């Protein structure tokens, strides 16, 4: 960073900001938006650890910048330095300076960053908390635009919400987003998985208990409902709550008070409840597995989370979002998906929805060996469309059949004319038509 910027670069209409160290650079990045950066390292100390540390600091500060390393030829020859360059930099330039070549390198890096940045800005991203959530809701499809709109609407009204959707569609994320956009944002967000609580401990977990309430209760414990005071209680998989506990939950919703297990005093609680389920609660009510009065208490406002397979254009967008998020943190050398991987991603049915995609991409980032993620690393090598898996001989046969069919059509199914245009004998053309099972009508010339 101490190497002077070549004067010729200033003539290329570059807006140059110089920083003497990474800390100053991060301060600059905090004040202004940059798309390309030039990182000079003389390698005098041969401290590769410092180079890696500084590069990682800059990436964490802003992962939308394409960094170009400015190195001496000797420095680049060190194997460990080459590994850092490959992992953390878009490109590199070796000294002595070649202003024209460096300007070209920086221009290319800037252009690619601009394309990537415009792609990411085109997506709607809604997080369930402050800053960038690891599992943010990303989407610009009509289905997700409707979800974002509904979240903003219900967040402003302090009523109970029911979120429906298949497992892995992001129901808890939606609940967190509603909480963060509501006037309760400064209060706690307490999540409870009703299907994961041991049956004999559900009441104590939700309502708390006093000391001595049961064997082993050696102290008072605040329950999940009370812990959500002035905030939001998220009841995930509410359909799995046993009937006897549904009565107690209904009483809390009606009276806005709770009784700790073993206690004698009613405790007022101001909590908004957001429930979620992947089961059909209407059917559960009909079958007597879920209380109808509780259903109506919870289902005041409702939100439907669409499955990933119904979100069309979002699938590639989400995959790209999470790949860059994980790769920037774990393995910056990974730059994207191969074309077969993209085809496999779009062809996969995603039964586990966004959660499945996140898991597959995390694994691919860890196991990936090149700059582009392959279908095998995603575990989707069986989902590549057949057209992508076509062998060279199959591609030749397909092309040959298409040419013969087109030529026959242009010759109005006159085999003699078609053979002359194809520069083959009639016998060969008949054989090829039979080989490719081409349906044709005989002509008067035959």
Steps between C-alpha positions, in 0.01 A plus 500: 500500500800727521593469132414827319201481266625530139415846358367336184222341705379848596456570131265203471234683705565292810389649831803395707501483880829402666531323837824430685367188678193273515347693792497822299363310201211363708419851623485615138276206406267591784453850358486430128400225261786337307490221241873440442808526719876480438694332781878555494727261689876520460562169673809638670417329828376184328223502761237304310286477814473881506405504131225245560377681811481836322323347200244332726441824690426684177268225376304501826470878488353489148461185294368687193845636408719321247856527630804498272837419659805704400808277550864467410585204282710351779216528750258322269738208466450394861252211515318628810458845348354348184247313713389822670472679166289220356270493802449869573563704185320545171827547308861614547757722329875451525760775521651686324184696425343474159242781526301393194477137609417596861226737381354216292511261798333753730240582236409135458478453878281809527268384223451156653436652843245736346315209338501297822390800704211583269390135514495495880328839521221369278400253770273572788666390822317498831687392811360381827729718709747785499762492227537215254337181622670175410165368382345816355187478288604580146265533205347708229235256373135606529453245780780648715405859423157413640665349809713810562193721460298290744782499756512880498124519538461256790807637679322832555196341666546343844288189442583130504630352173486151350777413251447197277742325270700186437805423711799705395309787338616756758206528741721598795681756285165654413408510869831670584443755225150578631645544848782729383262717298248531784494738796616201710839490326682614814346212696608135492421251225453157661464196273352170618482182291184339634582170332841473666392554863474184718132446576549489877698827500289711264308683773812579703683617185220729386368629832799454732496354851558593861762342722378162626221474241620148416792269568817670379353852498765644733444860389247725330512494120347756264305339216528584130178703500612719789846536343334659195351785711449811285624306198397218270444130573547277195329162532639283222316181399200598710308210349716259704390646835307240708129568560537538876763770453284674243253581779766674706624696199145609419453629855818706471385650168160589644606639837852626423620341825692186593542283808842352564489131581474473879418872532192673643520842337381597154772684306392753233690456173507734199608279212416481130467141375607386155426134431620288209407161361555279198189289570139564394351641820148507357517124453654462845203692645255275315678189629501630857882534520497879533262726692282714278493789749880501519520492121294818472698671777825439312380544142408869521750607234657242274798468266570229243864412426531361144708187435826558313383299196224759442735799509640461147739786437600516867672161501817611320494833684487331843771251407729782386429703816589221740799378295665842511410547865661172608789508252607851603525378858643151448661472156518823297659318207155362408342745258177337385321195359592309186231494230416131570465588870258782418298266279489242780394764753214611276393141429505377861158488673639626836282294736687654795451851361742782591642308797605219265659750261695666781633163619602387151678828424684500834625149428598594145702799621693281744554213256546708183840478330474751215376852439157372390272270700414179316181288522688220677605735781136600548392137499285578196686310231189285449289811434689631197261521202564237238599766246793596724611137539492433123812325373689623196364216284145576617548868416629406152206267440253768610657760273513252208132417535402868514701580183347207308146593605550864405655410163218256418247767585672756278513241220132420554590142594680439172769257614715548187513878543560470872788255444663737248470795739649290780776377266428133575357212299132410507591165656683673783209740552250212517721327754527814713124559484440148621770536769347820637139378458416799282139497387480618141257484207613355165515732201430451129870510415578188705 
